[in-house]
Amino acid sequence: MKRFSPGMPVIEMTGVRLAFGSTDILRGIDLTIHCGERVAIIGPSGSGKSSLIRCMNGLAQPQSGRIIVLGEDISSAVGLAECRQRTDMIFQSFNLYSQMTVLENVMLALRHVLKLPASTARQKALEHLAALEMDRFAARYPFELSGGQQQRVALARALAKGPDILLLDEPTSALDPELVRSVMAAIVEATAKGITTVTVTHELGFAREHADRLVFLCEGQIVEQGAPKAMIANPVSARLAAFLGASASS
């Protein structure tokens, strides 16, 4: 298994085009993300943000272009399997298994993907739940938890695998406003140990304060990218300026 040092490219997208029927979703994406980098992706609804990160782990298959993840071309079965082993994704809808307890949800990938013994998987799952203050809910089912608690369980489940790359698709969009800050704080703390993160978000404050790079996507194309604070304070493109203005007034 190839190891990557900070600064080395771990996601390389070249000329990526994705369409659903006659609708173009991504139109020639070139993007490189480096080991340990925290990237935030923003843009208007329908701009292709979720499709972009779904391409990064093979959940969406582009019609053309090349995607290299952790040194492997994920258009091949071997490359995709390696990608899925070393990346994880957190969805806005939590995607917990309703028939499983919190503990069982976190243990699932540890048992069936990493092939850990039950006792080891249980201990590891409880450690990650405890780190997110969710261990006391280990015996509960998802329907017994609030949205914020469910998202913390989803985060614990993802981190328990020890991923090199964590993809987050609008992780707070399904939450009540008062829960957003606590979940974002949990994400920041949990991913502060060098995990490469790519986060699709509408939370500009989070992007400004906690991302190393901001990527603005519009109509399936990267319009602007750079240091978050500089981009938000002084957008170069008129389209980003209009987007930021609309976000500030909403």
Secondary structure by P-SEA (a helix, b strand, c coil): ccccccccccbbbcbbbbbccccccccbbbbbbcccbbbbbbbccccaaaaaaaaaaccccccbbbbbccccccccaaaaaaaaacbbbbcccccccccccaaaaaaccccccccccaaaaaaaaaaaaaaaccccccccccccccaaaaaaaaaaaaacccccbbbbccccccccccaaaaaaaaaaaaaccccbbbbbcccaaaaaccccbbbbbccccccccccaaaaaaccccaaaaaaaaaaaac
